[in-house]
Amino acid sequence: MPCPQDCRFLINKIQKTMNKQCAIYTRVSTDIQAEKEFSSCESQEEKIRAFVKSQDNWQIYKVYTDTGYTGANLNRPALQELLEDIKQKKIDIVLAYKIDRLTRSPKDFYQLMEFFEQNNVSFISVTERFDTSTPAGRLLRNIMLTFAQFERELTSERTKDKMLERAKRGLYNGGFAPFGYKRENKKLIINKKEAEIVRMIFETYIETGSVVKVYDLLKERNIKNRQGEPFYKTVLGFLLRNPVYAGKVKHNNQIYQKIHETKISEEVFEMA
């Protein structure tokens, strides 16, 4: 027969397992706002505590407070601590006074809802009846996330269309300008010093038919790349095949005619 102390321990353990662990999150933007009676973190916490108390089997795990932090981004110490505790499976429900206390950014809100869902955490705004622990709240969350995904896909399509149009106009969509060029106003402009090296590479390769001999010549003359390192053979092979040196632009495996200048004629490029 277990003793009464063992029974109480088991009962407390079971109750703790059954209880929903609640995180209270409060935030105000400025110190001045923090002093206002109705918008202070203390006032927010008081109203949320009253809400938690009205529920069965809910208990407050911790209160997370960001005072003097903007809701425009997620770079807030208490919020980051909350997210880390969620990863550690310490929390079942996150409660805020209003949605904008959690974040003012629709993009960040959608990301947070996805993060909460992945970790089986519900979110409740106690004054706006937004509750993802209920079927209606989950439906609203899913609708919002669907629209967020739709918006991401539209943005992606718009970006792809913009890059395609830029390529058709001969503009460069890449990051760093290829060796032999520099970027000015989103266009490729010849870098005279580097362009002479590029022309030597092409002429030497056409004459010798060997990347190794091009490599040896550059090494012998101590010619290095933009980062001050030797030209490796694989880099030379890529350079000799890059249509940008024929004045063209490659985008999604399509070649578009040039509008930027080149020191390498199309005939020389084709020979190489």
Secondary structure, DSSP 8 states (H G I E B T S, - for coil): ---HHHHHHHHHHHHHHHSEEEEEEEEESSHHHHTSTTTSHHHHHHHHHHHHHTSTTEEEEEEEEEES--SSSS--HHHHHHHHHHHTT--SEEEESSHHHH-S-HHHHHHHHHHHHHTT-EEEETTTTEETTSHHHHHHHHHHHHHHHHHHHHHHHHHHHHHHHHHHTT---SSS--TTEEEETTEEEE-HHHHHHHHHHHHHHHHH--HHHHHHHHHHTT-B-TTS-B--HHHHHHHHH-GGGGT-EEETTEEE---S--SS-HHHHHH-
